Amino acid sequence: MPMDEAAALHREPTVAAAIPTIMADGKRPLLPLEVRGLVYRAGLRNLIDELDLTLHAGPLSVIMGPNGAGKSLLLRLLHGLLTPSCGEIRWHDAAGQGEDVRRRQALVFQRPVLLRRSVRANLDFALHVSGRRSAARRDELLRHVGLSERARQPARLLSGGEQQRLALARALATEPEVLFLDEPTASLDPSATAAIEGLVRQAHAAGTKIVFVTHDLGQARRLAGEVVFLHHGRVAEQTDAMRFFDQPESQAAADYLSGRLVF
């Protein structure tokens, strides 16, 4: 859970139990995630409209779609920052509902909001809130994201790519089972983008479920194990990444991949 959103998480989606499977640490896993009939309404318009979705542990899931399809909104609903108008968001976990479910996820935004503190103090705060405060763990995370030499520098003086690496380190500090990323490289140059993608791959390889929103077809091809394509607030297609790029099933996805305007 990103620390800048800690105070906002007083709302939660509907959570229900599923078949109990015990993990090594005694907890039941969060995944699979099942979403049924999800609606988010603003005024008279459904921005998310009867959306159905299932996310399993394993593949790196990339969410794509035209502007206004509901990609960022969906992440906020899944993470519990917004309350659905109706429908159900059902995690597999049967015992740890509410706050425990949120603590086992993290969300990184396109534009990170950093604390007005040093780089290392940002991480110290994240570790403290998650109950994992440790100077050794903080230093390990700084090395992991390549920010050890910036540890004492004010976080807001970092470059855009460095700020995003710090935001990612802050999310990883909570050891999330599920990591949501909302276009984290949209405003970054190729070198900074490559650094973020490398960290995301490492998190995925370590067992964290990645749900990554992007509008960049090249990035989606590099990262995706599966693609969830949204159109008009619904899942138009969810399939293996190779199949999606080679032979999309929906006309909207085919048009999108061909560079045609999708309304």
N, C-alpha and C positions, 0 to 999 in steps of 0.2 A: 504494500500500500504506500503510495507516495506520501511523504510527510506533509507536503503542502495541502493535501486534501484530507488530512486526518480529522479535522473538525467538521468536515462536510458529510462524513459517513454516518449520519444519524438515520438515514433512510435506507431501506433494504428491499430487494426484490422478494417475491414469493420463493420460499425455499422449502423443498419437501424431501423426504427420505427416499432412498432407493435400496437395492439389494446390498446388504452390508458386506464389505470385503475389508479385512483388517490389514493394515500396512505394518511394516516391521516396528514402527514406533508406537503402535497401538491405535493410531488414528485410522479412520476410514478415508480413502482418497476422495478428492473433490470431483474427479472426472469418472465417468462421462458427465458432461453438462447437456441437459435437454431443455430446449426452449419450445414452448408450444403456444400458438395463438397470441404471440406477443404484440401488443399495441402500445404505441406512445403517441398521444394526441396533443397537438398544440392548437388551441382554438377549435375550429371545425375541421382541421386537417389531420389525418393520420400520417405522421412522419415515419413511424414503423407500423406496418399494416399486416396483422395476422401472420407474423413471421414465425416459421418453424425452423429449428436448427438443432443438430446434435454435434458436439465436439468431443472427440475421444483423445485419450493420452496417445502420444506417439508422433504423428505427423506435425510438422510446423505448418500451422494454418495461416494462410494469407487471405485477408478480406479485401476484395476489390469491388469497383463499381463506379459509375459516373458521379459527378458532383451532385449532392442532394439525395443520394441513394440511401443514406442512413448509416454509413460506416462508423463514423465517430460516435454517433448517438447510440448505436448498438453496443459499442465498448462500454460506454458510461452506464448503460442499463445492466449489462452483464456484471460490471464491477460494483454495482450498487450505489452509484452516485446519483442516479435518477430512479424514480419509482414508476413502473409501468402503469399505463392507464388500465390495462387488463392483460390477461394472459399469465403464463407461468414460466419462471426460470427455476429449474430444478437441478440442484447439484447432487452428485452421488452420495456425498457425505450425509450420514444419518444422525450423527451425534453432535457435531460441531456446527450449529447454525448461527445465524446472525453475525456477531462480531468476530467469532472464530473463523467463519468462512471468509470474511473480508481480510483478515490478517494473513490468510494463506494465499492471497492474490496480490498483485501489484500492477500499477498502470503508469506508463511513461507517456507524457504528452508531447505533442509536436514542439511546443515552446515551454521548456521547463521553467517552473517558478522556484527559484532558489532562495534559501534563507539568507538574510543579510549577515552572514557569518563567513568564516574561513571555509575553505574546501573541506578540511578535516572535521570542522565543527558541524558541517552539514551531515557528514556521515555519522559522527558521534550521536547526533540527535536522532537519526534514523535507527541506529542500533539501540539507543536507549528506549525509544518508544516501543520497539519490537521485543524488548527484554533480552537483547543480545549484546549489550554494551561491552566492548573489549577493544583496547588499543591495538592488540595484535590483529584482530579481525579487521579493524579499520585500516590498518597499514597494508594488510593483505589485499583488501579491496582497492585501495589507492594504486598499488602496484598492478593489480589486474587490469585496471582501466587506464593505466599510463599517466597517473596524476600525482605520483609521489613527490615530484619536484615542485608541484603547485600547492602542496598541502597547507601551507600557512597563508596563501594568497586569498584575498576576498573572492568568494565564489562568483560574484557578479562581474568580476574583471576577467574571467575566463573567456576564451573565444567561444563561438557558437558550438563548435564540435566538442570542445572540452566541457562546456556546460551540459551537453547532452550525455557525455560519458559519465559525468558526475551524477546526473539524474538516473542513469541506468545503474550505476554503482549503488545509489541510494535505494533503488528498488530491489536489487539483488541482496542488499544487506538484510532484508526481511526473509530471505530464503523462500521465495514464493513457489508454490506448486504450479501456479498459472501466472504468466506474465503477459499483460496486454500492452501493445505498443501502437500508439496512434500517430502514424506518419512521422516517426522520430528523426528521419533524415531529410524531410521535405525541403528545408532551407539550408542544407549543408553542401559543401563542395565535395568532389569525388573522394578526396583523401579522407575527410572526416566521415563520409558515408561508409567507406570501406572499413574504417575502424569500428563503427557501430555494428555493421553487419557481422564482423568477426566476433564481437562480444556476444551478439545474439546467437550465432551458431554455437559458440562455446556453452552458453546457457542451455540451449536446446540439447546439445550432446550430453550435458550433465543431468538431464532428466526433467528440466522445467518445460512445461507446456507453453509454447509461444503462440500467441494470436496477434498477428501483425497486419495493421492496416497500411496500405500503400496505394498510390495512383501510378507508380513507376513500374511499367511492364518489365523492364530489364531487372529491376530489383526483385520483383515477384518471381521471375524465372530463376534467379540465383538462389532464392531462399525457400520457395514454397515446396512443401510436401503435398499439400492439398490447397485448393482454391475455393473460397466461398465468394460467389459473385452476387452482389446485391443490386436490385433494380426496383425502384418505386417502393422502397421500404420492405421488400421481401427477399428471400433467398431464391434467386432465379436458377441457381446452379451451385452444386457442391460436389466436387470431384477431384480425383487425383490430378496433380499439377500438370504432368506430362500430357494427360488426356485433354485437360482443359485447353492448353495452348495449341495442341495439334488438332483437336476436333471438338470444339465447344458444342454443347447440346442446345443452348438457348440462342435465339436470334439476337437478343440484346448483347450477350457475351460475344458472339461472332462479330457484330457491328463494332463493339468496343475494341476488340483486338485488331480489327481492320482499320481503326482510326476514324471510323464514321461517327458522327454525332449521335449520342444516345440520349433520348429524352425520357 
